[in-house]
């Protein structure tokens, strides 16, 4: 239900070294499904943190051309991309927040062509998550040891991605139909704006783009075969496109934002005519500043998403410290 590999398609798996066993299991299943080649890219949060702390600017800010060329090659060869997310929410604690933001922004700009292929569904991709001990202990700090914390986080993830149902594939098919029915209803209503008010102070009006179409996460390839795939697992959202010049009001986040291993708590944003004109945070304000200073577009909104209060993630009451999950909680 994720990558939906076609026969003969190659796969690139991005995984932290802490989830290597699961990555190898995915590779084996890809071969069983008819893949003709699986390649890995291994990451290590601690090593990346050291680079942000101690490496020179050239190493942190400049992406080697061979990395750009590798993505171009894999896109041209129609690789499917699987990202196994297990990041420690505190991975970059102690590293300069501004340097982290600039380094990650520079990397994104260097591989922009690949990012556009991903966003435009020119390639197949999916993000899933499995526990690392550091992540699990953050979510379940009262667990007696790493093993118990990891087990509890596995159970929570299985619930979030519907693996606790008797027939997970049928459960996902039903779930995706529900999301698309909701998206189609919103499109039929042809709303011009969405007004959001909450008990903790948010009062925000988001105008919708003139050509906005609400969608759900079951995507189709932009090429001739239109093959479907699900890029985010879990997913509970129906999402659309704001009018970038017509966003006004105040947002106070009820959730902690984990941005690439740096936490922002108590996030507040003030919008005028589509742009953030003021911001604040109880913790992580420098990280928030780094996000907003990434480029000119970072001070507006690129997406508006609606998620149900009765989603499995909302009802679990668990804060995952991971946007893949926490963006799917009301």
Secondary structure, DSSP 4 states (H G I P E B T S, - for coil): --S-PPTT--EEEEEEGGGHHHHHHHHHHHHHTT-S-EEEEEE-HHHHHHHHHHS-HHHHH---HHHHHHHHHHHHTT-EEEEEE---TTTTTTS-HHHHHHHHHHHHHHTHHHHHHHHTTSSEEEEEE---HHHHHHH-TTSSSHHHHHHHHHHHHHHHTTTTSSSHHHHHHHHHHHHHHHHHHHHHHT-SEEEEE-TTS-EEEEEEPTT---B-SEEE-SSTT--EEESBSS--EEEE-EEEEEEEEEEE-SS-EEETTEEEBS-EEEEETTEEEEEE-SB-HHHHHHHHTSSGGGGS-S-EEEE-TTSHHHHHT---S-HHHHTT--
